Amino acid sequence: MSEARDLVAALAARGVDADDSALTRALYSSDASLYRVVPAAVARPRHRDELEAVLEVAAVAGSTVTMRGAGTSIAGNAVGPGIVVDTRRLDRVLAIDPDARTARVEPGIVHAQLQRAAAAIPSGALRYGPDPSTHTRCTIGGMVGNNACGSRALGYGRTADTIVDADVIWGDRTAAPGEIEARLAAVVAAELAHVRTSFGRFTRQVSGYSLEHLLPEQLSVPRFFAGSEGTLGLLREVTMSLVAEEERDLLVLGYPSMVEAADAVPAVLGAVGAGARLIACEGLDARIVDLVRARGGAVPDLPRGSGWLFVEVAGPERAAALTSVLAAAGALDSRVVGSPAEAVSLWRIREDGAGLAARSLSRPAYSGWEDAAVPPEHLGAWLRDFDALLREHRLDGVPYGHFGDGCVHVRIDFDFSGGPSAFREFLVACAERLREHGGSLSGEHGDGRARSELLPIMYDDTSLALFAAVKHACDPAGLLNPGVLVDPAPFDADLRPVRPVTSVASVLTLAHDGGSLGAAAHRCTGVGKCVAPTPVGVMCPSFVATGDEKDSTRGRARVLQEALTGGLPGGLADPAVHEALDLCLSCKGCSSDCPTGVDMASYKSEALQQTYAGKRRPRSHYFLGRLPRWARLGAPVARLNNAGLRVGPLASMAKAMAGVDKRRSLPTFASPTLKKAVGRGSGDPDVWVWADTFTDYFRTGPGLAAIGYLESAGLTVRVIEEQACCALPWITTGQLDAARKIVGKAVGALAPYVDSGVPVVAFEPSCLAALRSDAAELVSDPAAGRVGAGVLTLAELVTRLDLPLPDLSGVSIVAQPHCHHSSVLGWATDRTLLERAGATVTVVPGCCGLAGNWGVEKGHYETSVAIAESHLLPAVRAARAADPETVVLADGLSCALQLEDLEGVTALHLAELLGGSR
């Protein structure tokens, strides 16, 4: 593509980082919407002055420019055919004025980062009011572009309501200062009566341009700019108003259905009197909550019902206000949430609504008709009509959203197998019915490619002519975000789900996706929880370290989608696929943290299997990827092997041969192995020990300590003699045909022990996690499920048998749960156990950065260290500085090796702690 190369060269000449590689274009071909538009090039400016250079290059080349924040747009506002501008490097808080309560920021600053900066003001904590569900990763520039609102818009307003000033580079770069503002004022002056009666009718009338802000009595061009979706100018910086942080109380109201919850909204809105303010009134459907429970997530107690309103109130009279709300609401049941932790859990479920709703039905559900809004007094009637439309078109959806504002989010199980015609028919029918309720096609996400074509149903010809005049006044050449708002693209064009997916014979069953790797990759809807700069869980450690879209779960999913739908010529073997997958640690964090249940570790294994089946593999696959086999063969001469690895040249040769980075140390072999150290024993045991490869051949200490602890509790313990390997190294390197055989043998060997009813315990989290997750994907034997569920962690065993605990009062523990322990097994039982014993526990989020063979392989060292420096190493240093006696707990061999290698810290296993080691 010579034109794309010319664009990149021209941008580079102006100092702008730009890229037109197949990988990068695939990464930015989609946002969180249904749309796929492959850009010519992607620009990543590092300074806001570079935005002007981008616009100049585009104007000279006749290209277009689409601004993109975190890529969480649900309406297709952040994809375009020309230059896509990723603004996330423009992420500075330029100034916070605590007296004026304002913040001046660059467009790429993430909402949560601004919140942290505002909360740290010494003179008193402040906050930025609007808080979209994507607040951990959405950018302020993106919020301005869509006029985002979020759950607390009732109390704090929309983004437009917070804008004090904005520095905008208009599409017409030749306009003199003040000229654009004069043009806009003239456009509205010609139709004042029409603008006064047609715009700003209710708070969530976000569709189209917000012309009410150009009326002479309330003229504010910066506020008008909000919601223009990047079609008029490029935002360089913006000044936003802040508010004081305040205490809030949460009341949850239960109703038989979401429709009946909607009926109650007007009464709730009218029940809060003087002395209190209604901050939020959110709707949540039972099907979303049920999915969280099914995935093992924590759900605090909820009132009876199948639909709930979350009512949040602030102010000195908030307790009385909640009493008034409860009296007026006509709820089936209710509960005031007194625990802050429970409130956080409930709001997190609500925040994950978009991703969860996409998987709450019998077939995948999509955005498309996503955030229509009506005046709140019409909400119940609108939901009844909407439900009737769904049934009429043989569709289903899960409604939830900002009910206090009349804004309804929904994911719908559109069937695209027959093309987009049914999709078109339904959206047109919805728009026509919505008009009868005086509604807005969009309540906060903007129109984008999803709804711009429908604007003639919502607005009359005069309004549409005003939109065109505004666009021409600001961007006469049509350079900015083409196909959106004015001269719209058809909303059924460029739909990603209608692209045929290449059939791939998967080795992994991928049971939740019908055995299709393509369907599995398309689980990713782009909501972008994985691109949060400071994530809460494990996902996605490499993105946290690099900040590069290709290293996020979403980025990898997008590249796989392109490979499987013909967008990458090499398919799964395309270099872009392997560049995107290279820094995936196979940590499985996404399998639990991603709202849509993406399991990139499995997809990576499958992609490697498909690429290398019958072909020569990377050297590390033969050595690190088959480590259990080499460990078993080397066990008889373990002492000799260890002595050889202490000789510099021999160690260097061994590392080079195995594909290990020369800066890494190699683990020593155990001598004797756990099985030999314990011996066969006799009699019927109370507990069986599964000696996984790493506990048997490398780190025997936890096994010996656990056996000692269990025996001191009066139990008879025996080690299972049969070879039973989980095949994890084969799985992570995509040697799935071999892994299936190895795991099948392990299931066959372990099943009789599990079925006997005698507890079986394991000590290496990654190996047990492979039994619980991967075995069922590889082996059709139903015993795989029983074995996975039947082999216990030590904490699970101790809890089940209610064994005595040592007194850990006064002991401070910094715990690094192995990433597989967190994401597959769950670490809550371990934490409860330690706190019951009296310990003070600090849990480190994220991954240690070693992740088995991945972290020792050549090419991964720098990223591995950066991941460790993200959370683990700073936490250990801080704890040890405060208390040198702090215990560092790491059950995973990888975590222990990383701590020893990078920090010289010897970590304990839970078994060693319970057994008295400190």
C-alpha positions, -999 to 999 in steps of 0.1 A, spaced: 0 0 0 21 29 -13 -4 55 -1 -2 42 34 36 42 33 35 78 21 13 87 50 36 71 75 66 87 59 50 121 60 39 117 96 74 105 106 89 136 89 68 157 113 80 137 143 48 116 147 51 79 155 30 61 129 26 26 116 9 8 87 20 -27 95 -5 -55 90 -3 -61 128 -11 -26 137 -39 -21 111 -55 -53 124 -53 -41 160 -71 -9 152 -96 -23 127 -124 -25 153 -134 -8 185 -160 -22 210 -187 -20 183 -199 -44 155 -179 -25 129 -146 -34 111 -129 -7 91 -92 -13 84 -72 20 87 -46 30 63 -22 39 91 -22 45 129 -6 75 145 4 76 182 13 112 190 34 118 221 27 155 224 -6 173 218 11 196 193 15 166 170 -22 166 164 -19 196 142 8 178 122 -16 148 118 -43 170 104 -19 188 80 -6 155 66 -41 142 62 -52 174 44 -23 173 20 -27 136 13 -65 137 10 -68 112 38 -92 112 67 -86 113 105 -104 94 132 -97 100 168 -95 71 192 -92 70 230 -93 36 246 -112 21 217 -143 13 239 -167 30 215 -199 8 211 -212 28 181 -182 25 158 -171 61 165 -134 51 167 -128 32 135 -120 48 101 -104 42 67 -76 68 69 -54 78 98 -66 65 132 -51 85 160 -45 66 193 -44 94 219 -34 73 249 1 87 251 -14 122 256 -21 113 292 -10 142 314 -29 160 340 -17 195 332 -30 213 362 -55 209 390 -69 241 407 -84 231 440 -98 266 446 -116 267 413 -122 230 414 -110 224 379 -86 201 361 -68 208 329 -59 176 311 -48 161 278 -73 140 259 -56 106 265 -57 107 303 -77 78 316 -107 87 338 -94 66 367 -61 84 366 -78 118 367 -98 105 397 -67 95 416 -51 128 409 -82 147 421 -86 126 452 -50 133 462 -55 171 466 -42 180 501 -69 206 507 -97 180 503 -105 151 481 -121 160 448 -136 139 420 -145 141 384 -183 136 384 -193 115 354 -181 79 357 -188 55 328 -186 18 334 -154 18 315 -138 43 339 -107 21 345 -96 26 308 -118 52 290 -101 84 282 -114 119 289 -110 127 252 -133 98 244 -158 109 270 -158 144 254 -163 129 220 -193 109 230 -206 132 258 -203 102 281 -224 101 312 -221 70 334 -240 57 364 -238 89 384 -249 114 358 -280 121 379 -259 136 406 -229 150 387 -241 156 351 -229 146 317 -194 152 303 -207 183 285 -220 197 318 -184 196 333 -166 213 305 -151 247 314 -129 252 283 -115 233 254 -85 237 231 -97 224 197 -80 222 163 -110 226 140 -111 206 108 -107 240 89 -72 248 99 -72 279 78 -99 296 98 -89 327 117 -92 328 155 -129 331 165 -141 325 129 -154 290 136 -173 302 167 -188 330 146 -199 305 119 -215 283 144 -234 311 160 -247 322 126 -259 287 118 -280 286 149 -291 323 147 -309 315 115 -331 288 133 -334 300 169 -370 289 175 -363 255 160 -332 249 181 -350 260 213 -378 235 208 -360 206 192 -328 202 212 -320 197 249 -355 183 255 -342 159 281 -308 151 296 -300 121 275 -308 135 241 -273 129 229 -280 119 192 -269 145 166 -251 177 175 -261 194 208 -271 227 193 -288 239 225 -253 249 236 -251 274 208 -282 294 218 -272 329 226 -286 327 262 -264 297 270 -236 299 244 -207 276 251 -188 263 221 -167 239 243 -198 223 256 -213 221 221 -181 203 211 -189 175 235 -207 147 217 -195 157 182 -177 124 180 -145 137 164 -163 150 133 -156 187 138 -121 190 153 -93 174 173 -92 180 211 -58 191 223 -67 197 259 -98 203 280 -105 220 314 -132 201 334 -150 210 366 -145 188 397 -167 183 427 -161 174 463 -160 137 472 -188 128 495 -203 99 513 -231 80 495 -256 54 506 -268 26 484 -303 11 485 -311 -19 463 -348 -23 453 -360 -57 439 -388 -60 414 -404 -90 395 -390 -78 362 -369 -50 347 -401 -35 332 -416 -31 367 -384 -16 379 -387 9 351 -422 17 361 -410 27 396 -384 52 383 -405 84 383 -416 77 419 -380 72 429 -369 104 412 -396 124 430 -390 110 464 -357 126 473 -364 160 489 -342 188 503 -311 179 522 -302 150 500 -294 144 463 -301 114 441 -267 104 427 -276 73 407 -306 51 398 -294 21 379 -312 -9 365 -297 -44 366 -312 -76 352 -311 -110 370 -296 -127 340 -264 -107 343 -262 -115 380 -268 -152 373 -239 -153 349 -216 -138 375 -226 -165 399 -222 -192 373 -186 -181 367 -178 -183 404 -179 -145 410 -189 -130 443 -225 -116 444 -236 -99 476 -271 -107 489 -297 -90 467 -334 -84 475 -360 -108 460 -367 -102 423 -355 -105 387 -347 -69 382 -332 -44 406 -327 -6 409 -295 6 426 -304 39 442 -275 60 455 -281 91 476 -258 117 490 -262 146 514 -268 151 551 -304 139 550 -296 108 529 -310 83 554 -343 100 554 -342 102 517 -338 65 514 -368 60 537 -388 82 514 -376 63 483 -385 30 498 -420 42 507 -426 55 471 -409 28 451 -433 -1 454 -405 -26 455 -410 -63 460 -381 -63 484 -352 -40 494 -319 -38 511 -296 -10 523 -261 -20 515 -241 -12 546 -208 -27 537 -185 -7 514 -169 -39 501 -204 -52 491 -213 -19 474 -180 -21 454 -189 -57 443 -224 -47 432 -211 -17 413 -185 -39 396 -212 -62 384 -230 -32 370 -198 -19 354 -192 -53 337 -227 -53 323 -218 -48 287 -195 -78 286 -216 -100 308 -248 -92 288 -230 -103 257 -228 -139 271 -261 -140 291 -282 -156 263 -282 -190 246 -263 -175 216 -238 -146 215 -254 -111 220 -242 -80 204 -243 -42 206 -260 -24 178 -291 -10 195 -272 -2 226 -281 29 245 -314 44 234 -329 69 259 -364 83 266 -377 108 291 -377 87 324 -415 90 327 -418 70 295 -393 43 304 -417 16 314 -438 20 283 -407 21 261 -394 -11 276 -427 -29 270 -427 -18 234 -391 -28 231 -398 -62 245 -426 -67 220 -403 -57 192 -377 -83 203 -404 -110 204 -417 -99 170 -383 -102 154 -375 -135 173 -347 -119 193 -337 -117 229 -318 -91 249 -308 -83 284 -318 -47 293 -300 -27 321 -286 7 324 -291 43 336 -328 40 344 -330 73 363 -320 90 331 -342 69 309 -312 53 292 -313 16 285 -283 -6 275 -290 -39 259 -271 -67 241 -292 -85 216 -287 -120 201 -288 -109 164 -284 -137 139 -261 -126 112 -260 -160 95 -283 -149 67 -267 -115 63 -275 -81 78 -311 -77 65 -328 -89 97 -305 -65 117 -315 -36 95 -352 -44 98 -351 -45 136 -331 -13 140 -354 7 118 -384 -7 136 -369 3 169 -361 38 158 -396 43 145 -411 31 178 -386 51 199 -397 83 181 -432 78 194 -418 80 229 -399 112 222 -366 93 226 -330 97 215 -312 70 195 -282 75 217 -282 83 254 -244 85 259 -224 65 233 -230 87 203 -244 78 170 -213 66 152 -217 41 124 -245 23 143 -271 51 143 -261 80 121 -281 67 92 -312 65 115 -311 102 124 -337 111 98 -362 90 117 -355 110 149 -350 145 135 -368 165 108 -353 180 77 -345 214 94 -325 197 121 -306 176 96 -298 207 75 -285 223 107 -262 193 113 -248 196 78 -243 233 82 -224 228 114 -202 201 99 -194 224 69 -186 253 92 -160 233 112 -148 207 87 -156 218 51 -133 192 35 -149 164 54 -116 151 68 -128 141 102 -144 108 111 -162 102 78 -194 83 78 -205 96 111 -234 120 118 -234 138 85 -233 119 52 -235 87 72 -223 53 62 -251 26 60 -254 11 95 -254 -24 81 -221 -19 62 -187 -30 75 -203 -53 101 -177 -76 116 -200 -105 125 -211 -111 89 -175 -119 78 -172 -157 72 -149 -174 97 -123 -198 84 -131 -234 97 -103 -246 119 -102 -281 133 -95 -273 169 -76 -298 191 -90 -280 222 -127 -286 224 -135 -249 233 -168 -263 244 -185 -230 252 -179 -219 216 -190 -250 197 -154 -262 192 -147 -232 169 -116 -211 175 -132 -184 154 -162 -182 176 -140 -182 206 -119 -153 194 -151 -134 186 -160 -136 223 -140 -104 225 -164 -75 221 -138 -49 227 -151 -35 260 -114 -32 269 -112 -41 306 -78 -56 297 -64 -22 286 -68 -6 320 -35 9 330 -40 -2 366 -61 -34 365 -77 -49 395 -71 -86 388 -45 -106 368 -54 -95 333 -34 -85 313 2 -84 327 21 -78 295 -1 -48 286 5 -33 320 42 -36 314 43 -23 278 11 -2 273 10 -16 237 -24 -26 223 -9 -57 207 0 -70 242 -36 -67 255 -62 -95 254 -83 -74 232 -55 -67 207 -46 -104 205 -83 -113 199 -86 -87 172 -55 -101 154 -69 -137 157 -103 -124 143 -85 -109 113 -65 -141 108 -96 -163 109 -117 -140 87 -92 -135 59 -79 -101 70 -43 -115 73 -31 -135 43 -11 -160 64 -40 -170 86 -29 -183 119 6 -187 106 8 -150 97 37 -132 114 13 -107 128 -5 -134 148 27 -146 164 40 -111 172 7 -104 190 8 -137 209 45 -136 217 41 -117 250 10 -136 261 21 -153 293 -7 -178 292 -16 -166 327 -53 -173 321 -61 -140 339 -85 -131 310 -105 -163 315 -117 -150 348 -113 -112 346 -126 -106 311 -164 -100 312 -169 -120 280 -148 -149 291 -120 -147 266 -93 -174 274 -63 -162 254 -41 -188 269 -61 -215 252 -64 -196 219 -26 -191 219 -21 -228 225 -44 -236 196 -27 -211 173 7 -226 180 -7 -261 175 -21 -251 141 10 -233 130 36 -259 140 18 -292 136 41 -314 115 67 -286 113 99 -276 130 93 -258 162 112 -231 181 140 -247 202 124 -238 235 94 -260 226 116 -291 225 133 -283 259 112 -261 281 80 -273 264 88 -309 274 105 -302 307 87 -329 327 101 -355 304 136 -342 307 132 -339 345 121 -375 347 150 -387 326 175 -366 346 162 -375 381 186 -405 385 216 -382 380 202 -351 396 234 -344 416 255 -346 385 232 -323 366 232 -298 394 270 -298 396 272 -293 358 249 -263 359 271 -247 385 299 -246 358 296 -214 339 304 -226 304 282 -257 308 253 -236 322 256 -211 293 256 -240 268 225 -255 285 207 -222 284 215 -216 247 204 -251 238 171 -248 257 163 -213 244 167 -198 279 178 -162 284 214 -161 296 204 -137 325 181 -163 340 192 -189 366 182 -225 361 163 -243 388 182 -272 405 169 -307 404 157 -323 437 177 -350 451 160 -371 462 126 -366 445 95 -362 467 84 -397 459 117 -412 469 120 -390 500 86 -401 513 87 -437 502 58 -460 495 43 -463 530 16 -488 539 -20 -489 551 -50 -470 540 -43 -432 539 -65 -404 550 -50 -381 523 -34 -389 489 -7 -365 476 -4 -360 439 32 -353 433 32 -330 402 64 -326 381 76 -295 398 69 -306 434 85 -340 427 115 -331 407 124 -295 416 107 -280 447 101 -308 472 100 -285 502 63 -277 501 54 -314 496 75 -325 526 62 -296 547 26 -304 539 30 -341 547 46 -332 580 18 -307 588 -9 -332 579 7 -360 598 10 -338 629 -28 -334 627 -31 -372 630 -36 -380 594 -20 -408 574 -6 -395 541 6 -414 511 20 -402 478 5 -415 446 32 -436 429 18 -435 393 31 -410 368 5 -384 363 16 -353 344 -8 -324 337 11 -316 305 11 -279 311 44 -271 293 31 -290 262 -1 -271 264 14 -236 267 37 -243 238 9 -256 216 19 -293 215 -16 -303 220 -16 -337 203 10 -349 228 -7 -330 256 -39 -348 250 -22 -382 254 -3 -372 285 -33 -356 302 -55 -386 292 -30 -409 310 -30 -386 340 -68 -386 342 -68 -424 340 -42 -426 368 -58 -402 392 -94 -410 387 -94 -441 409 -79 -421 438 -104 -393 434 -133 -417 430 -123 -436 462 -135 -407 483 -101 -402 500 -91 -365 495 -63 -359 470 -42 -328 474 -18 -309 451 8 -282 458 17 -266 425 -11 -242 414 -3 -243 377 -5 -280 375 -37 -283 394 -52 -255 373 -43 -274 342 -63 -304 355 -93 -282 363 -94 -262 331 -73 -277 302 -79 -314 309 -116 -311 301 -108 -292 269 -84 -319 258 -99 -352 270 -134 -365 262 -133 -389 292 -159 -377 317 -135 -386 344 -115 -354 335 -142 -333 351 -142 -354 383 -104 -354 386 -103 -316 380 -129 -310 407 -116 -337 430 -80 -328 434 -78 -301 461 -54 -272 469 -39 -274 504 -61 -246 516 -92 -264 503 -81 -296 520 -74 -279 553 -108 -261 552 -127 -292 542 -112 -313 571 -112 -283 595 -76 -290 605 -59 -270 633 -40 -239 623 -8 -225 637 -11 -192 655 0 -165 630 -11 -136 652 12 -106 645 26 -122 613 25 -99 582 23 -117 549 27 -104 514 11 -130 491 17 -134 454 -10 -159 443 1 -177 412 -18 -163 382 -34 -197 376 -44 -200 413 -62 -166 410 -78 -171 377 -87 -209 377 -86 -222 413 -95 -190 432 -74 -177 461 -102 -167 485 -100 -199 505 -63 -193 511 -68 -158 523 -96 -168 546 -74 -195 561 -45 -172 567 -68 -145 583 -84 -172 605 -49 -181 617 -45 -144 627 -21 -132 600 -23 -98 583 -24 -105 546 -15 -82 517 -24 -97 484 -4 -86 454 -25 -82 422 -13 -93 388 13 -118 377 49 -123 389 60 -121 353 77 -155 350 48 -177 341 65 -210 336 86 -214 305 75 -180 291 96 -158 314 129 -177 310 127 -178 272 150 -156 251 133 -124 241 110 -121 272 134 -111 299 128 -73 298 90 -77 298 91 -103 325 111 -80 348 88 -50 339 58 -71 349 74 -80 382 81 -43 388 45 -35 381 32 -49 414 52 -78 430 86 -63 436 75 -29 448 50 -46 472 77 -69 486 102 -41 490 77 -18 508 66 -46 531 102 -56 540 111 -20 546 83 -16 570 88 -50 587 119 -70 579 101 -101 593 74 -100 567 67 -134 552 66 -135 514 42 -162 503 43 -177 468 29 -212 462 38 -212 425 73 -224 416 75 -196 389 67 -169 415 93 -183 439 119 -184 412 111 -149 400 115 -135 436 148 -154 441 161 -143 407 152 -107 408 151 -97 444 170 -125 463 139 -132 484 132 -167 495 94 -172 493 74 -197 514 47 -221 502 15 -222 523 25 -257 533 58 -244 547 40 -217 566 15 -241 581 43 -265 589 61 -239 610 87 -224 586 91 -187 587 
